[in-house]
């Protein structure tokens, strides 16, 4: 999953677990907020090919810039919440 898509999904989870002030969730909230105008996931099918081409360069650059922070925050979230959420069987 891309960093942008992960941020959008974790933003939903942030509200679900009522962790609005958790600094690790806030990393993903910031990423989601800063990239909300970019096409990601299934919404890409509604964009023109030329417009996607232009946005894809921006997406790649932002994904690379966010990668390290997102990985650290994700690892922290796993450590905090792994005991609360049981894996699906």
N, C-alpha and C positions, 0 to 999 in steps of 0.2 A: 504494500500500500504506500502511496506517495505521502510525503510529509504533509502536504496540503490537505489531502483527504483524511489523513489521521487526525489532523488538527480539527477538522470540521466534525468528525465523529466524537472526538474526545471532548469537544465543547459541549455536545449534548450530554455526555456522561457527567461532565463537571456539574451541571445543574441537577442531574438525577441523584448524584451522591451528595449534593449540597456542599460543594467544595469551591465556592465562588472565590475564596481568598487563598486557596492553595497555590503556592508559587509555581509548582510544577504544572498544574492545570493552566495557570495564567500564561505560561509559555505557549501553550497550544491555543489559548484564547487570542493571544496577540497575533500568532501566525494566521489563524482563521480570519481575524479582523483585517489584517493587512493584505489578505489575498482573496477577500470575498468577491471581488469583481472578476477574478480569473476563472476560466472554465475548467472544471475538474469533474471526473466521474461521468455519470450518465448525461449530465447537462451538455457535455461536449457535442453530442449528436445534433444539437440545435444551432450550432455555430457554423458559419461558412468556413470552408477549407482555408481560404486566404487569411481570414481573421484568426483562425486557430494557429496557423503557421507563425503569425506575428506574436501571439500570446505564448506559444510554446517556448520561445527563447527566453522570455521573461520568467516563465514558470521554472525552467531548468536552472536559471540563475538563482532564483529565490529558494528553490529546493536545496541547492548546494549550500547556500548561505545559512539556511535553517537546520540543516542535517545534524550537526554536532549538538546544538542546544536541544533539539527534539529528542535525540537519542538519550541524552542525560536525563531529561525530564521524564521520558517514558520509563527508563530504568527505575527512577525514583518512585514513580507511580506504581509500578509493579511491586516494589518492595513494600510500599505503604498499604496496598490493597489486595495483595495476593492471598492473604489469610481470610479476607472477607468474602471474596468471590470464588466459588468452587468452579473448577473447569468443567465444561460440558463433557458428558461421556459419549 
